[in-house]
Amino acid sequence: MKQRLFIIVALCLTAATAMQSQKIGEWKVYLSYWNSTGNEAVEGRVYALCEGNLLSYNTGDSEVRTYDQLTGLNGVLIGRMGYSAAAGRLMLVYDDSNIDLMDDEGEIVNMSALRDKNLSGRNVNGIFVEGTTAWLATGFGFVEVDMQEAVFRNTYLMGFSVNGIAATDSRIFLATDKGVYSCLRSENMHETARWSLIDDQPALDIVPFGGKLLVRRSWCIYRMDDGGSGSVVTTDRFDWIHLSGGAVLWGNSRKVELATSLSQVRTIETPREWKHASYQDGTLWASEGEHGLCAYRLTDDGLSQAAGPIQPNSPKHDLCYRIRWEGDRLLVAGGINTVDPTYNPLTAMYYEEGQWTNFSEMEEWPQEYTRFNPANTTHLVQDPHDSSHHFASLHRNGLAEYRDGKFVRLLNSDNSPIRSILPDAERYYNYVSCAGLTYDSEGNLWMLNSETDTIVRILRKDGRWASLFYPEIAGVSMCDDYLMHSSGLIFLNSRRTDNHGFFCFDTNGTLTSVRDDRHRLRQTVTNQDGTVYLPDEFYCMTEDLDGRIWCGTDRGLFVINDAEAFLTDENFQYEQVKIPRNDGSGLADYLLNGVAVSCIAIDGANRKWIGTIGNGIYLVSADGTDMIHHFLAADSPLLNDNIQCLAVHPVSGMVMIGTEAGLCSFVSDATEAAAELSADSVTVYPNPVRPDYRGPVTVKGLTMGAEIKILSSSGQLVARGTSSGGTFTWNGQDQRGRRVASGVYHIVANNAEGKKAIVTRIIIIR
């Protein structure tokens, strides 16, 4: 029977495309494994942290493995790690003090008790591993963990923060801002009176080595004995010290010093800045930041590179402030548009056909730009006529141009109408605000030049510039994005403080004059019931498939039903969607009232994906009255509950989600509807449905609201439903909830008007 079914499949069915093969409801994460910041070399393997993400490198077969929540990790942003050879486990401590223990096969045990304690100072500042025991230096004291049994043995409340910890056979040592404390292990270490201050100089870290203690101070490495007396080993400001492979290393941006004994200290001038290093069997494993993880063999003359850079294809950074689909290419701008002094590295990149392309950023600038500080890519756009040509807005440095992923030039107040916020300042070039990049239908590039008199700037397709002055928004502190509405009106959000609100204008078809323009700023939100809101933050505006504009503020979600009325109606009111309580009271509640809505995306069924600050993601029906999903980091693979951006691919239904902790995706059950029903465009996945498949059967390429019937080979009705946009999903069950038997099933689709029908087939194998 099965052989016959496979023959039918071969003769009758077409294969789904790669995008269509992704399972509805499937999550994926896209973490950065590019920027190596720390590593732990053990026998046969090296573990490396890359901006809080974990990878491993097998020194025998060169296999690289990456780890994330979908492979079993129980958190994001790993701050520290330590390895116990005796227990065969790696300890991972997350920034929130959650702990995972992972064995050499990748099996993970979670230890969340420290995170869950109602205790201040839970932050882990250092780890020292002794046999199967891990000693954790914390903000309140220190903790003893049995890595073999995966249990907390003791918690010691010292009343002060501990920077680093070390253990010898007889004593425990604590490195603190007050100096180094010591206590005999045979004493009751819970009693602070048992502890002695053996050295009163502030200590950043401490390790035992060669029968002595090596203490990292802000200005030197200091060697001391159990009583505190000692001498300086070397003077310099070292950023780290690490006990590894029977040796101890310490280093800074210029050099690393390796001690295989207290009398043998070798200074190594590093070819690049090393963030951290480990030692194993004559090999130095270096975490070289954006140059990845590299291995070097020690030679008489210095270093010989033996492996690396080890950099799996991934985003350059876990930064995703704004994202957008251009066909099957996802553009990602990493940074932030903020008034706070936050300096994220320039990050422009795109994802296409399963591969990441990280742009080569600006490395040289005019010599007169002393202390130039390029940071925070806020938007990335692609030339509609040239897919190799891109522009990126930089939060305080102007407009960057790229060709083939390589930086070409910087446009700022020296060579364009984009103005500096502080034109008379010595470093005026660090105050050129730029954001909100978008192309219009004519191929003109629009941008927002906040904190200047003229916010709206346009680089026209012929290379000339236009600047549009509107007094209502002159000098406003932060504009984020444009919305080019289908009516021809243009909206933007003046996000915060002075003259904040939603702004609309009509250029009347001209970019050379504002005399005939219409424009209006609305700073308050009045809903259909006359309730007035005064938001502090106006975050976003998104047009749905019906031309309605969904608006996100820190006070909730509001809808502009008529774009023209927003501009002209003196008594204009927003709609605030109401959700009936259905409890017999006749009352209703406003949708997401009081929830800070940061971003909104529309899928192929006109449903709304709503990102929030602190409340994860909501999916609601087209009119907003039905709650379909609510994803939180606590109960899904969502990386973080603070959502910065969303983008839905119209064909695959893939929802890309930019969070504070990185990028992830969810495959939804709605895609863009086809203009007309055609058997050639309708696809079914998977086909055949094999015995081990447990997901939904997906039918794509349908028209909006298409009516679907699933019929057995004898013509009996098995299931029915309606498409979401261009997609229909079936759980493989009949109308009584029973799994259907093996066989050939017919899928009959009618368009919403009932004027056209197509038939396709699917094979079920049990």
C-alpha positions in Angstrom: 0.0 0.0 0.0 2.8 2.5 1.0 4.7 1.7 -2.2 1.6 2.5 -4.3 1.1 5.8 -2.4 4.7 6.9 -3.1 4.1 6.2 -6.9 1.0 8.4 -6.8 3.1 11.1 -5.1 5.8 11.0 -7.7 3.2 11.2 -10.6 0.8 13.7 -9.2 2.4 16.1 -6.8 4.9 18.9 -6.9 7.4 19.6 -4.2 7.1 22.5 -1.9 9.6 25.3 -2.0 12.2 25.7 0.8 10.2 28.5 2.5 7.0 26.6 2.3 8.6 23.5 3.9 8.9 25.3 7.3 6.4 24.1 9.8 3.6 26.3 11.0 4.2 27.2 14.6 8.0 26.6 14.3 10.4 28.9 16.2 13.9 29.7 15.3 16.6 32.0 16.8 19.3 33.9 15.1 22.0 34.6 17.7 25.4 36.2 17.1 28.4 33.9 17.3 30.7 36.4 15.7 32.2 38.5 18.4 34.1 36.2 20.8 34.5 37.7 24.3 35.6 34.7 26.4 36.5 31.0 26.3 37.2 27.9 28.3 39.6 25.3 26.8 39.1 21.8 28.1 40.3 18.4 27.0 39.3 18.0 23.3 37.0 21.0 23.2 36.8 24.8 23.5 33.7 26.6 24.8 33.4 30.2 23.7 31.1 33.0 24.7 30.1 35.4 21.9 28.4 38.4 23.4 26.5 36.2 25.8 25.9 33.3 23.4 27.7 29.9 23.5 29.5 27.8 20.9 31.9 24.9 21.2 34.7 23.8 18.9 35.9 20.2 18.8 39.7 20.3 18.5 39.7 16.7 17.1 37.3 17.0 14.1 36.8 20.8 14.0 33.1 20.5 14.6 31.4 23.7 15.6 28.2 23.6 17.7 26.0 26.5 18.7 23.6 26.5 21.6 20.4 28.4 22.2 17.0 28.0 23.9 15.8 25.6 21.2 18.7 23.3 21.9 18.0 23.2 25.6 19.5 26.4 27.2 17.3 27.9 29.8 18.1 31.6 29.3 19.8 34.2 27.2 22.9 36.4 27.8 25.4 34.1 29.5 27.7 36.2 31.7 30.1 33.7 33.0 31.1 30.0 32.7 33.3 27.5 34.4 34.2 23.9 33.6 34.6 20.9 36.0 36.6 18.1 34.5 35.7 15.9 37.5 32.0 16.4 36.9 32.3 16.6 33.2 30.1 19.6 33.2 30.2 23.2 32.1 28.5 25.8 34.3 26.7 28.6 32.5 25.6 31.6 34.6 23.1 34.0 32.9 23.0 37.7 33.6 19.8 37.1 35.6 21.7 34.6 37.8 19.9 31.6 36.4 22.3 28.6 36.0 22.6 25.7 33.6 24.9 22.8 33.9 25.8 21.2 30.6 27.6 17.9 30.2 29.9 17.0 27.3 27.0 15.5 25.3 25.0 18.6 25.5 22.5 17.4 28.2 21.4 20.3 30.4 20.3 20.6 34.0 18.8 23.9 35.2 19.5 25.4 38.6 17.2 28.4 39.0 17.2 28.8 42.8 19.7 31.7 42.9 17.8 33.6 40.3 14.6 33.0 42.2 15.9 34.1 45.6 14.3 37.2 47.1 17.8 38.6 47.7 19.6 41.6 46.5 23.1 41.2 45.1 22.4 37.9 43.2 24.7 38.9 40.4 27.6 36.5 39.9 30.9 38.3 39.6 33.2 35.3 39.4 33.5 31.5 39.3 36.2 29.3 40.8 36.0 25.5 40.1 37.6 23.1 42.5 37.0 19.4 41.6 33.2 19.0 41.4 32.6 22.2 43.4 32.0 25.6 42.0 32.4 28.7 44.2 30.4 31.7 43.0 31.4 35.2 44.0 28.2 37.3 44.2 27.0 40.7 45.2 25.9 39.5 48.6 28.8 37.1 49.4 29.4 33.7 47.8 27.7 30.4 47.0 28.9 26.8 47.0 27.5 24.5 44.2 28.0 20.8 43.7 28.3 20.4 40.0 28.1 16.6 40.1 24.8 16.5 42.0 23.5 19.8 40.6 22.6 21.2 44.0 23.4 24.3 46.0 25.3 23.3 49.1 25.7 26.6 51.0 24.9 30.3 50.7 27.2 32.7 52.6 25.8 36.2 53.3 28.9 38.4 53.8 27.2 41.8 53.8 29.5 43.0 51.0 30.1 42.3 47.3 32.7 39.8 46.3 34.5 40.4 43.0 36.4 37.1 42.9 36.9 33.9 44.9 39.6 31.2 45.2 39.9 28.0 47.2 42.9 26.1 48.5 42.9 22.9 50.6 42.6 24.8 53.8 41.2 28.2 53.0 38.7 30.3 51.0 39.8 33.7 49.8 37.6 36.6 48.7 38.7 39.5 46.4 36.7 42.6 47.3 36.8 46.4 47.0 38.0 46.5 50.6 40.8 44.0 50.0 41.4 40.2 50.3 39.5 38.3 53.0 40.5 34.8 54.2 38.9 32.1 56.3 39.8 28.5 57.3 37.4 26.0 55.7 37.3 24.2 59.0 35.7 27.3 60.6 32.1 28.3 60.4 32.3 30.5 57.3 28.8 31.8 57.8 30.1 33.9 60.7 31.7 37.0 59.3 33.7 37.3 62.5 35.7 34.3 61.3 37.0 36.1 58.3 40.3 38.1 58.3 41.2 41.0 56.1 44.7 39.9 55.1 45.3 42.6 52.5 43.6 46.0 52.4 44.2 46.9 48.8 41.1 46.7 46.5 41.2 43.4 44.6 39.4 42.7 41.3 40.1 39.0 41.1 42.1 36.2 42.7 43.4 32.7 41.7 45.6 30.2 43.5 48.7 29.2 41.6 52.0 27.4 42.5 51.2 27.5 46.2 50.6 31.2 46.2 47.7 33.6 45.4 47.7 35.8 42.3 45.6 38.9 42.8 44.5 41.2 40.0 44.5 44.8 41.1 43.7 47.8 39.0 47.4 48.5 38.4 49.2 45.2 38.8 49.3 41.5 39.3 50.2 40.8 42.9 51.6 37.6 44.4 50.8 36.8 48.1 50.8 34.0 50.5 48.1 32.8 52.9 48.9 35.6 55.4 48.7 38.4 52.9 52.4 39.2 52.5 53.8 39.2 48.9 55.2 41.2 46.1 54.3 42.7 42.6 54.7 40.3 39.7 54.1 42.8 36.9 52.7 46.4 36.7 50.0 47.3 34.2 46.3 47.6 34.0 45.1 44.1 33.1 41.5 43.4 32.2 41.3 39.8 33.2 43.1 36.8 34.8 42.4 33.2 34.0 43.6 29.8 35.5 43.6 27.4 32.6 45.4 24.2 31.5 47.9 24.2 34.4 48.9 27.8 33.7 47.7 31.2 34.5 47.2 34.0 32.0 46.4 37.7 32.4 46.0 40.3 29.7 44.9 43.6 28.3 44.3 45.1 24.8 48.0 45.0 24.0 49.5 41.9 25.5 49.0 38.7 27.3 51.3 37.3 30.0 51.5 33.5 30.4 52.9 31.9 33.6 53.5 28.1 33.5 55.2 28.5 36.9 55.8 31.5 39.3 59.3 31.7 37.9 58.4 31.5 34.3 56.3 34.4 33.0 56.2 35.0 29.3 55.0 38.2 27.7 53.2 37.9 24.4 52.5 40.8 22.1 49.1 40.0 20.7 48.5 40.5 16.9 45.1 41.9 17.7 43.2 42.9 20.9 42.4 39.8 22.9 39.3 40.0 25.1 40.3 36.8 26.9 42.4 33.7 26.5 42.8 30.1 27.6 45.7 27.7 27.5 45.7 23.9 26.7 48.6 21.7 25.7 50.8 24.4 24.3 48.0 26.2 22.5 46.6 29.6 23.3 42.9 30.0 22.5 42.2 33.7 22.0 38.8 35.5 22.0 39.5 38.3 19.6 36.3 40.2 19.6 35.0 40.7 16.1 37.8 38.6 14.8 36.3 35.5 16.5 37.9 32.6 18.3 41.4 31.8 17.2 44.1 29.3 18.2 47.8 30.0 18.4 50.8 27.6 19.0 53.6 29.0 21.1 56.9 29.2 19.2 60.3 30.5 20.1 59.6 33.6 18.1 56.1 34.2 19.3 52.8 32.8 18.0 51.8 30.7 15.0 48.1 30.7 14.2 46.8 27.1 14.3 43.0 27.5 13.9 40.4 30.1 13.2 38.8 32.5 13.0 36.0 30.3 14.3 32.9 32.3 13.3 29.7 30.4 12.3 27.6 32.3 9.8 25.4 34.4 12.0 24.5 38.1 12.7 27.5 40.2 13.6 25.7 41.4 16.8 22.5 40.7 18.6 21.2 44.1 17.7 18.0 44.5 15.7 16.4 48.0 16.2 14.7 48.0 12.8 14.0 45.2 10.4 12.2 44.9 7.0 11.7 42.4 4.3 12.8 43.2 0.7 11.6 40.2 -1.2 13.2 37.2 0.5 15.9 39.4 2.0 15.6 40.6 5.6 17.4 43.8 6.2 18.5 44.4 9.8 19.7 47.6 11.4 21.3 47.2 14.8 21.5 50.1 17.2 19.0 52.4 18.9 17.4 55.8 18.4 17.7 57.3 21.9 18.7 60.4 23.8 20.6 58.3 26.3 24.4 57.9 25.9 24.1 54.3 24.5 26.8 53.5 21.9 26.1 50.2 20.1 28.6 49.3 17.3 27.5 50.1 13.7 25.5 47.1 12.6 24.1 46.7 9.1 23.4 43.2 7.8 20.9 41.1 5.9 19.6 37.5 6.0 18.8 35.7 2.7 18.5 32.0 1.8 19.7 30.9 5.2 22.9 33.0 5.2 23.9 36.2 6.9 25.8 39.0 5.1 27.4 41.4 7.6 28.4 44.8 6.1 31.9 46.1 6.3 31.5 49.2 8.4 33.3 52.5 8.3 36.9 52.1 9.5 38.4 55.4 8.2 37.2 59.0 8.4 38.7 62.5 7.9 41.7 63.2 10.1 40.1 66.4 11.4 37.3 64.3 12.9 39.1 63.8 16.2 37.3 61.5 18.7 34.8 60.6 16.1 32.3 58.2 17.6 30.2 56.4 14.9 27.5 54.2 16.6 23.9 53.0 16.5 22.7 52.1 13.0 18.9 52.9 13.3 17.6 52.0 9.8 18.8 50.1 6.7 17.1 50.4 3.3 17.8 48.9 -0.1 17.7 50.8 -3.4 14.6 49.7 -5.2 16.5 49.7 -8.5 19.7 48.1 -7.3 19.8 45.3 -4.7 23.5 45.8 -4.1 23.0 49.4 -3.1 22.0 50.3 0.5 21.8 53.3 2.9 21.9 53.2 6.7 21.0 56.0 9.1 23.3 56.5 12.0 21.9 57.9 15.2 24.3 60.8 15.6 26.6 60.5 12.5 24.4 61.1 9.5 23.8 58.8 6.5 26.1 55.9 5.5 26.1 54.5 1.9 27.1 50.9 1.0 27.7 49.0 -2.2 28.1 45.3 -2.2 28.0 45.3 1.6 31.0 47.7 1.8 31.0 51.2 3.2 31.3 53.8 0.4 30.8 57.3 2.0 29.3 59.2 4.9 26.8 62.0 4.2 26.6 64.6 7.0 26.5 68.3 7.6 29.8 68.8 5.7 28.5 67.5 2.4 24.7 67.4 2.5 21.7 69.3 3.9 21.5 67.0 6.9 22.3 69.3 9.8 24.2 68.9 13.0 22.3 69.4 16.3 25.3 71.4 17.6 26.7 73.1 14.4 29.1 75.3 16.4 30.5 72.5 18.6 34.1 71.3 18.2 32.8 67.8 17.4 29.7 68.8 15.5 30.1 65.6 13.4 29.0 63.5 16.5 25.6 65.2 16.6 24.2 64.6 13.2 20.9 62.9 13.9 19.5 60.6 11.2 16.7 58.0 11.3 13.5 56.8 9.7 14.9 55.8 6.2 12.3 54.8 3.7 11.9 55.0 -0.1 8.8 56.3 -1.7 7.1 54.9 -4.8 9.2 57.3 -7.0 12.5 56.1 -5.7 13.2 59.1 -3.4 14.9 58.4 -0.1 13.3 60.0 2.9 15.0 60.5 6.3 14.4 62.3 9.6 16.9 64.8 10.9 15.7 65.3 14.5 16.6 68.2 16.8 17.1 70.6 13.8 14.7 73.2 12.4 13.9 71.1 9.4 13.1 67.4 10.3 12.1 66.1 6.9 15.0 65.6 4.5 14.8 63.8 1.1 17.6 62.5 -1.1 15.9 62.5 -4.5 16.4 59.8 -7.1 18.3 62.3 -9.3 20.8 63.0 -6.5 19.4 66.4 -5.6 18.1 67.1 -2.1 14.8 68.5 -0.8 14.0 69.7 2.7 10.5 70.3 4.0 10.0 72.7 6.9 6.9 72.3 9.1 6.7 74.6 12.1 4.7 72.1 14.3 7.7 69.7 14.5 10.6 72.1 14.1 13.4 71.0 16.5 11.5 68.0 18.0 13.9 65.7 19.8 13.1 62.3 18.3 11.3 61.2 15.2 11.5 57.5 14.5 9.7 56.4 11.4 7.7 57.4 8.3 4.4 55.8 7.2 3.8 56.2 3.5 0.0 55.7 3.4 -1.8 54.3 0.4 -3.9 57.5 0.2 -0.7 59.5 -0.6 -0.6 61.1 2.8 2.6 60.8 4.9 2.7 60.2 8.6 5.5 60.2 11.1 5.8 59.9 14.8 7.4 62.6 16.9 8.1 60.2 19.7 8.7 62.1 23.0 8.9 65.3 25.0 8.6 68.5 23.1 5.8 68.6 20.4 5.4 64.9 20.5 2.6 63.1 18.8 1.5 61.7 15.4 2.1 64.1 12.5 0.5 63.9 9.0 1.3 65.9 5.9 0.4 66.1 2.2 3.1 67.4 -0.1 0.5 68.0 -2.9 2.8 66.2 -5.3 5.7 68.6 -4.9 9.0 68.3 -3.0 10.3 71.8 -3.9 7.8 73.9 -1.9 5.7 73.5 1.2 3.4 76.5 0.4 0.6 74.3 -0.9 1.2 71.5 1.7 -1.4 70.4 4.3 -0.1 69.3 7.7 -1.3 68.6 11.3 0.2 67.4 14.5 -2.0 65.7 17.1 -0.5 65.4 20.5 -3.5 64.0 22.4 -5.5 60.9 21.7 -9.3 61.1 22.0 -11.1 57.8 21.5 -14.7 57.2 20.2 -16.1 57.5 23.8 -14.5 60.9 24.3 -11.8 59.6 26.6 -8.6 61.7 26.3 -5.1 60.2 26.6 -1.9 62.1 26.9 0.8 59.6 25.9 4.4 60.2 26.9 5.7 58.1 24.0 4.3 57.8 20.5 6.0 54.7 19.2 4.7 53.5 15.9 2.2 53.6 13.0 1.3 50.7 10.6 -1.2 50.6 7.8 -3.3 47.4 7.5 -4.8 45.8 4.3 -7.9 48.0 4.6 -6.0 51.2 4.9 -6.6 51.6 8.6 -3.6 52.9 10.6 -2.8 51.1 13.9 -0.9 53.3 16.3 1.2 52.3 19.3 1.8 54.5 22.3 2.9 53.9 25.9 -0.8 54.3 26.8 -2.0 51.5 24.5 -3.2 50.8 21.0 -5.3 53.2 18.9 -6.7 53.1 15.3 -7.0 55.8 12.7 -9.9 54.6 10.5 -9.8 57.5 8.0 -6.4 59.0 7.2 -7.9 62.1 5.5 -10.0 62.7 8.5 -6.9 62.7 10.7 -5.6 65.6 8.6 -8.8 67.6 8.2 -11.4 66.8 10.8 -11.4 69.2 13.8 -13.3 66.7 15.9 -11.3 63.6 14.8 -11.4 60.6 17.1 -9.2 57.5 17.2 -10.9 54.1 17.6 -9.9 52.1 20.7 -10.9 48.5 19.9 -13.3 47.0 22.5 -13.3 43.4 23.6 -16.7 42.2 24.8 -16.6 40.5 28.2 -19.3 38.1 27.2 -20.4 37.7 30.8 -23.9 39.0 30.4 -23.0 42.5 31.6 -22.9 43.9 28.1 -19.6 45.6 29.0 -16.3 45.5 27.1 -12.7 46.3 27.7 -10.3 48.3 25.6 -7.7 46.2 23.7 -4.3 46.4 25.4 -5.3 49.5 27.3 -2.3 50.9 29.2 0.1 48.5 27.5 3.2 50.1 25.9 2.9 49.1 22.2 6.3 49.5 20.5 5.7 48.0 17.0 3.0 46.5 14.9 3.1 44.3 11.8 0.3 43.0 9.5 0.1 39.5 8.2 -1.5 38.1 5.0 -4.9 37.6 6.8 -4.8 41.3 8.0 -4.2 40.1 11.5 -2.1 42.3 13.8 1.1 41.3 15.4 1.7 43.6 18.3 5.1 44.1 20.0 5.2 45.6 23.5 7.7 46.8 26.0 7.7 44.2 28.8 4.7 42.2 27.7 6.0 40.2 24.7 3.9 39.8 21.5 0.2 39.6 20.9 -1.5 38.3 17.8 -5.1 39.6 17.3 -7.7 39.1 14.6 -8.1 41.5 11.7 -10.5 43.7 13.7 -8.6 43.2 16.9 -11.5 41.7 18.8 -10.1 38.1 19.1 -6.9 37.3 20.9 -5.1 34.5 19.0 -1.7 34.3 20.7 0.2 35.9 23.5 3.9 35.0 23.5 6.1 35.7 26.5 9.8 34.8 27.0 8.8 32.7 30.1 6.6 30.3 28.1 8.0 30.3 24.6 11.3 30.6 22.7 10.8 34.4 22.5 14.2 35.8 23.5 13.0 38.8 25.5 9.7 40.5 26.4 10.9 43.9 25.2 10.1 43.9 21.5 11.8 46.5 19.2 10.6 45.5 15.7 8.5 43.1 13.8 8.3 42.1 10.1 6.1 39.5 8.4 7.1 37.8 5.2 4.0 37.9 3.0 4.7 34.5 1.2 6.0 32.2 3.9 4.2 33.8 6.8 7.4 34.0 8.8 7.3 36.6 11.5 10.7 38.0 12.3 10.9 39.4 15.9 13.6 41.8 17.0 14.1 41.9 20.8 16.5 43.5 23.2 18.3 40.1 23.3 18.4 39.4 19.6 16.4 38.1 16.7 14.0 35.2 16.5 11.2 34.0 14.2 7.8 32.3 14.3 6.1 30.7 11.3 2.5 31.8 11.3 -0.5 30.2 9.7 -1.4 33.2 7.5 0.2 34.4 4.2 -0.6 37.0 1.6 -3.7 36.1 -0.3 -3.4 35.3 -4.1 -5.2 37.7 -6.4 -7.1 34.7 -8.0 -7.4 31.0 -7.3 -5.2 28.9 -9.5 -4.3 25.2 -9.3 -0.7 26.1 -10.5 -0.1 28.4 -7.5 -1.7 26.3 -4.7 0.8 24.1 -2.8 0.4 21.6 0.0 3.0 20.8 2.6 4.0 18.2 3.7 3.0 16.0 0.9 3.1 13.1 1.6 2.3 13.3 5.4 4.6 10.6 6.8 4.0 8.6 10.0 6.4 10.6 12.2 5.0 14.1 11.2 3.0 15.8 14.0 2.5 19.3 12.6 -0.3 20.8 10.6 -0.9 20.2 6.9 -0.5 23.6 5.2 -2.2 24.8 2.0 -0.8 28.0 0.5 -1.5 30.1 -2.5 -5.2 30.6 -1.8 -7.3 33.7 -2.1 -8.6 35.7 0.8 -11.3 33.9 2.8 -11.2 30.8 0.5 -13.5 28.0 1.6 -11.8 24.7 2.0 -13.1 21.2 2.1 -11.1 18.0 2.7 -12.7 15.0 1.1 -11.8 11.3 1.3 -11.2 9.4 -1.9 -14.8 8.3 -1.8 -16.0 11.9 -1.6 -16.9 11.9 2.1 -16.5 15.3 3.9 -13.6 15.0 6.4 -12.9 18.6 7.4 -13.7 22.1 6.3 -12.6 25.7 7.1 -11.6 29.1 5.7 -8.2 30.4 4.7 -6.2 33.0 6.8 -5.1 35.3 4.0 -3.7 32.8 1.5 -3.1 29.9 3.9 -5.3 27.1 5.3 -4.1 24.6 7.9 -5.5 21.2 8.8 -4.6 19.2 11.8 -5.0 15.9 10.0 -8.2 15.0 11.9 -11.8 14.4 10.9 -14.7 16.4 12.1 -14.9 14.2 15.3 -11.2 14.9 16.2 -9.9 11.5 15.1 -6.7 11.1 13.1 -7.6 10.2 9.5 -6.4 6.9 8.1 -3.8 6.4 5.3 -5.0 7.3 1.9 -5.4 9.9 -0.8 -7.4 13.0 0.2 -8.8 15.7 -2.1 -8.6 19.4 -1.1 -11.3 21.4 -2.7 -10.9 25.2 -2.5 -13.5 27.8 -3.5 -12.9 31.5 -3.6 -14.9 33.6 -1.2 -17.5 34.5 -3.9 -18.0 30.8 -4.7 -17.3 31.5 -8.4 -14.1 29.4 -8.9 -12.9 26.1 -7.4 -9.7 24.1 -7.7 -8.8 20.6 -6.5 -5.5 19.2 -5.4 -4.5 16.1 -3.5 -2.6 15.0 -0.5 -1.2 11.6 0.6 -1.5 10.5 4.3 0.7 7.6 5.4 0.2 6.2 8.9 
